[in-house]
Amino acid sequence: MPGLKPGATITRFSITQSQFAQPPIFKTPLIRMESQIPDSRLQMRPPGFNRKLQISNGQPQITNRLWWSGRIGGMQKITPHLWFDSQAKQAADFYTSVIPGSRITRAVKLHNTPSGDCDLVWFELAGQPFAAISAGPLFKFNPSVSFQVKCGAKQEVDALWQKLSEGGKALMPLDAYPFSERFGWAQDRFGLSWQVIYMGGEISPRITPMLMFVGAVCGKAEEAINFYASVFSAPPPAVLARYGQGAEPDREGSVQFARFTLLGREFAAMDSARGHNFAFNEAISFLVPCDTQQEIDALWAKLSADPRAEQCGWLKDKYGLSWQIAPTILNELMSSPDPKQVARVTQAFLKMKKFNIAELQRAAGE
């Protein structure tokens, strides 16, 4: 469940290294992503589940501001969920002011949680849904998951780079590379990683989550993206570039750049065998809203690989990536004007690992 720490008691052609200069952390470039895929405008469902139900004065006054969905077409869109220490609202304000076509859609403050006051924020960046929470210093962002922002003009790259990198750290400096005439990779002031790249022409989608498979899962990017495509009955992934000879320590033939689409959300992936001291963690998870128990059960059975990470809809897959599998019916149950019903449903789902819709409905009707 978004904002819940798993286990808490409460309540995504070969170019060799020698062809260009790079900083020591990222020795191998990313390949330019094709940008001809139109925006599918499928279902967009910003998440809204919290861990602490008592908003203020000890009363569970949760309204439909915390659970809502929008359906465009007949599918759902996966939503990146960002875990901040205490800066979710500030970060969302910053990102929506920097990236054109962005806006905050909902914001709620929860009081008296185990992490203190807790901000929940839902926002769109270039029309794509994101969610964020301030829930304490439990997890830290790292470059294993970054967000690629594709630009149609070099001036746009420069402007975004200046704003996103200010107060942060350059991982690959803004420059011309063999795969793009203008590209930079930076961690922003909040620690979140961004790749800003010149693509030219009309681009959609503008923002793509990039999954970097490092450490124990390095070399498994192709296996992983094929696994995800099978789980979500998605089109086959496209491996657009593989490492060639002379790219050591990266193994020849492993994934240098691939893209795939899950439920209308485009992702990218790569392997990196460099000496990274990070891995996937709960700071960035991907929320999948489900309409039926069958959907929840099927995704849970296919994705969950670590029983210790199962709590309130959270799970980890066999590659260490975190997902949240959430029933959309909570929108209805938790927007009830009856605080006693809300409290009963709350107590029911706080005990769950995988959400059970029938039990939630039973709790609501008691």
Buried (B, 14 or more C-beta within 10 A) or exposed (E): BBBBBBEBEEBBEBBBBEEBEBEEBBBBBBBBBEBEEEBBEBBBBBBBBBBBBBBEEEEBEBBEBBBBBEEEEEBBBBBBBBBBBBBBBBBBBBBBEBBBEBEBBBBBEBEBBBBEEBBBBBBBBBBBBBBBBBBBEBBEBBBBBBBBBBBBEBEBBBBBBEBBBEEBBBBBBBBEBBBBBBBBBBBBBBBBBBBBBBBBEEBBBBBBBBBBBBBEBBBBBBBBBBBBBEBBEBEEBBBBBBBBEEBEEBBEBBBBBBBBBBBBBBBBBBBBBBEBEBBBBBBBBBBBBBBEBEBBBBBBEBBBBEEEBBBBBBBBBBBBBBBBBBBBBBBBBBBBEEBEBBBBBBEBBBEBBBBBBEBBBEBBEE
